[in-house]
């Protein structure tokens, strides 16, 4: 039982260190201004690195649909203050593109059947 307790304490220390060290370092040291500007951009870069692969793979074998949805999201983010508008706008555009693409495929199949039956 003591071994389990030691493992839990060790895991909590290992989990807390990466969270507390940056707070301690930033509080004690003074960085040059250019490092401060760089560190302010890191969350946006990390968010982009997490989101971009999902944008490209949102529709299998059709990365342009996700990219169009991403561009719509960027445009709406610049124009709107509300996150829900950005999310809904991008999602609706991607679903609309999927719907348009499926209608076009259905029409291609219908035209092909008409031509083959003539």
C-alpha positions, 0 to 999 in steps of 0.5 A, spaced: 500 500 500 505 504 501 508 503 494 502 505 491 502 512 495 509 513 493 507 512 486 501 517 486 506 522 490 511 521 485 506 522 479 503 528 482 510 531 483 512 530 475 505 532 473 506 539 477 513 540 475 512 542 468 506 547 470 510 550 476 517 551 473 515 556 468 511 560 473 517 560 477 522 562 472 517 568 469 516 571 476 524 571 477 527 572 471 527 578 466 527 576 459 528 581 453 522 584 450 523 580 443 523 573 447 516 576 451 513 577 444 515 570 441 512 567 448 506 571 446 505 568 440 506 560 442 499 559 444 497 561 437 502 557 434 500 551 438 493 552 437 494 552 429 499 546 429 493 542 433 487 544 428 491 544 421 491 537 421 484 536 422 482 541 417 485 538 412 482 531 414 475 533 415 473 530 409 477 524 406 481 525 400 478 532 399 482 537 403 480 543 399 473 542 403 476 543 409 481 548 407 475 552 404 472 551 411 478 554 415 478 560 410 471 561 412 473 561 419 479 566 419 474 571 415 469 570 420 474 571 426 476 577 423 469 580 422 465 577 428 466 577 436 463 571 437 466 564 437 460 561 436 459 565 429 466 562 427 464 555 429 457 555 426 459 558 419 465 554 418 461 547 419 455 550 415 460 551 409 463 545 410 457 541 410 454 545 404 460 543 400 459 536 402 452 536 400 453 540 393 459 535 392 454 529 393 448 532 389 453 533 383 455 526 384 448 524 384 447 528 378 453 525 374 450 518 376 443 520 373 446 523 367 450 516 366 444 512 366 440 516 361 446 516 356 446 508 357 439 507 357 438 511 350 
